[in-house]
Amino acid sequence: METYDVVVIGAGPGGYVAAIRAAQNGLNVACIEKNPELGGTCLNVGCIPSKSLLQSSELYAHMRDHGADHGINADLKIDFSQMMGRKERVVSTFNQGIKGLFRKNKVTTIAGHAQFIDPHTLQVGDQHVSARHIIIATGSEPTPLPFLPFDEQKIISSTGALALSAVPESLIVVGAGVIGVELGSVYARLGAKVHFIEFMDRICPTLDTQISKEFQKILEKQGLTFDLSTKVTAGEVTDSGVELTVEKEGSAGSLTANIALIAVGRRPFVDGLALDKAQITLNAQKQIPVNPSFQTAQPHIFAIGDVIDGPMLAHKASDEGVAVADLIAGKTPHINYAAIPNVVYTYPEVASVGLTEQEAKEMGLPIKTGLFSLKANSRAGCMGETDGLVKLIAHEATHHLLGMHIIAPHAGELIHEGVMALQTRSTVHTMATASHAHPTLAEAIKEAAHAIFEKPIHI
């Protein structure tokens, strides 16, 4: 039986990062992965392939809709198989990259499904593996509707949406959260008629309310349509596609499309781990309970990422992977959960970090907000992309930044000014007085900071 200092179960963005950092800390490490490739959901059927398709479809839609404005006239056509092929090549490149990192850091890869035999021992196929420390990083899976299971043909999950053989004429997306609006945007740009059904009264409901409403207006201008406060109560597969029964304000109706993408959320994946053999019990949300040091009921067994409480974000899992590997090595890491950003990779992108206005008010904090529209930003004007805004939330007394919310091209890059401000407890005065290159989209952040306690220059 092989014995290691650390065994990591799962090679996703939490697991493979934990394995590498543990090896960098001088520990003997193995990583167990049940799928053929390393990288987990994020790399193989999530973040990376979806952003590849978002990038390809964005290039096409931008040239189609705005090329003539720039004096660029072209006869455009979509080669969908080539687009999907590029996506696969991007994924494969990163697959090889993780394998190379494992070799470089001397991390042993064990292929197969892990299950506990006892708190220190795992079985993988016919092999038994023991470890002084075990890290559970098995991630999550799409949540189906109970009456409409995935067939990945007409009733698809996010995984199926990344593997279609052709662009559908019509697509219903059940769930207007981050995954739904991203994948819906891909196919809307490529010519599908995309309609969303959302149970809540606004899209991406974790966003700041003002940002969510503005975001919906922008998506509607792009041709996407929405039924909010609407519940799917039944559905069936037909010869031509899917028919869903919906209920809104007490009235029932039906909607049809070629394909239905079910994007109502994700759930922790712990199937087959035999956690009872390790004397670990799930909570009511089917998550693995952990203490602030990520320890389970067994102090030598840790859990990170989507299987524990908190937002299901790849970078959160990676941060936790590094933290656990450092804790095992006797270090004292710290994660500032208040400074973890979230990005929606539509066009324009939407990014946020810190508190929303509603959260700040619910906490009873005295706040002031600053807004600046991209319509008054010179770089956005040069780009012809003036739909969007920057919103800052600051503590009225201390002037510390509490939250930043952006709708803009490259918002996912711009948001890190807010991340660093929260991480270092900077004030909005510091942000307002820091020099920002001209012309840049980042100047909108400077102006929004001015808008909190003074007047912005360009409005």
C-alpha positions, 0 to 999 in steps of 0.5 A: 500500500502506497503511503503519502504525506498528502492525498488530494481527491479531485484535480480541479482548480482547488485540488490540483493547486492544493497538490502543487502547493503541498509538493512545493512545501516539501511534502510527498503528494498524490492526487486522485482524479476519476476523469480522464483529464486533469483540471476538473469541471472548470477546465474541461466542461466549465470556465475554460471551454465556455470562455473560449466559446464566449470569445469566439462568438464575441468576435463574430458578433462584434464584426457583424454588428459594428464592423461597418462602423469602423470601415470594415466590411466583410462577408462573415459566416460561422464555421461552428465545428471549427469554433468547437474545435478551437475550444477543444484545443484550448482545453487540451493545451491547459490539460497538458499544462497541468500534467507538466506542472505535476511532473515538475513538482513531483505530484503522483497522479492516481487515476480512478474513483476514490472511496474511504475505507477508513479515515486514513485509507482510500481505495482506488480500483484495486489500489489502496492508498494511505495518507497522513492528510487528505484533502477532499476537492471533488467539486460540484455538478449541475442540478437537474429539474426533478421532473426533467432529467438531463439527456444532453440532447434536448434537455441539456446541462452546461456540459451539454451546452458546450458540446452541441453539434450545431447552433439551435434555432431556439433555446430556452434557458431555465435560470438566468444566473451567471452560467445561464446568461453566459451560455445563452449569450454564446448561442444568441450571438450565433443566431439562436433565439434565446429566451430565459425563464427565471424564478427570481424577480431579476437576473443574476440575483446575487448582483447588486440590484441596480447592476442587475437591472441595468445588465438585463436592459443591455442583454435585451438590446442584444436580443435576449428575452426574459420571463422573470418571477416565473416557475417551470412546473413540468416539461416534456421532450417532443419530436421537434424539441422541448415543451415546458409548462410555466407558471407566472403570477398564478397563470399557467402557460407553455413555451417551446424550443429546440433545446432547453438548457437547465441552469438552475445551479450546481450541487456538491459532488460527493457521490461514492466517496463513502464518507461514512467510513471516514465518519464524516456527515454532510449538512442539510445542504449536502455540503461537507462541514468544515471549521475555519481551518477547513478541517472536517470532523476528522482533523487530518481530513480537509475539504475545499471548494464547491463541496463546502459552504460559500460561492462556487468559484474556481478562484475561491477553490484555488485560494482554499487549496493553497491555504490548506496546503500551507496549513498542513505545512505549518504556515498561517495563511489567510483568505479575505472572503470579502475581497473575492471577485465574481465575474459574468463573462458576457459582453459587456462583462459584469464584475463585482467584489465586496458588498452590494448596496442592499447588503450594506444597508441590511448590515446597518452600515452608513454608506454613500455610493458613487456612479459613473456611466461609460457614456462619459468615458473617452476610451469607451467612446473610442471603442463604441462600447458605452453601455455600462457603468461603475458603482462604488460603495463606501463607508460614509464615516471612514471612506473605506471602500465596501464594494465595487460593481462594474458593467464594462468591456473587460470588467473582469480585469478592472475589478481587481482595482477594487479587490486590492482596495478591499484587501488593503482597506483603501479609501475611495479618496485614495482611489480618486487621487491615484493617477489613471492613464488616459484614455482608459476604461479604468478612469471610470473607477476614478470618476466613480470614486470622485462621485462619492464625496465630490463631483466627478470631472466629466459629468 
